[in-house]
């Protein structure tokens, strides 16, 4: 099978991680795999030696001339590889991909990776999507946001848990809390800081470690200072070794207002960390977490509920251990090979 994955770049996002995981898996199975990057050559993920990287442009920053050139270069590449299946991730890239492939022989599959309600151009998106041949959604809730014609051509496939994760940690856990994600409004780290400030009064030996970069970094640091917790909050930036760092931590917290399925949450669960997440649209966290059994779910944008869940996990060692043990079973539930097989069958259909 010949597959072209289309993405802007491989700069550390969740969708990009899934692309890298699938590309590596397919290449290992002997498929001819290309990752077509349209906005730069940054790649932070290790790739199989037979995965081909092709860069056809740089970031447009909204420049129409650059966007048109990108569209034409994409079309030329697709036309030169008529026997390849095309798989695109993220709404804006999906639109470019479908338009670039109009009238060509390629089968085009696009995947939504976030809350479809957050798209500011839903009419245009649905109009263009009508020309796609196949769709992949992460949850049934996400699929339900689209017209019947699109739903009929779709499948629900969750994110894969990578096979090469570090081993589950079972020893005495450090009094550290991990959170990972872009420092942007969607992730609502402000909520996490407020919850941690209250939590820290009861558990003063804990520190909060926030992994990721983004436009809100300075604002978050200022808020931590206002809450008088700046000495106990560490902004770690982007770390390629995050999993090795956090595997001994006391808990993982996701505070997002909305998500697709958080890869970081899945991997934290797979490491055996007790995990807490907001029960955010589009149901990705609820797909992974059975509340009170393998993690804790709290309402979106509720600092008090988030704080109480953190206190519950920190104050009850038996509960925390049970959540971690049960959470680690996500390695089998969403194993890379199982999820990749679903993708492969859908691409070939």
Helices and strands as residue ranges (DSSP letters): E 2-7, H 14-28, E 32-37, E 51-55, H 64-80, E 85-89, H 91-100, E 108-111, G 116-118, H 122-129, E 134-137, H 140-143, H 148-151, E 154-156, E 176-180, G 185-187, H 189-202, E 207-211, H 217-226, G 230-232, E 233-237, H 242-246, E 251-254, H 263-270, E 275-278, H 284-288, E 296-298, H 303-315, H 317-327, H 330-333, H 336-348
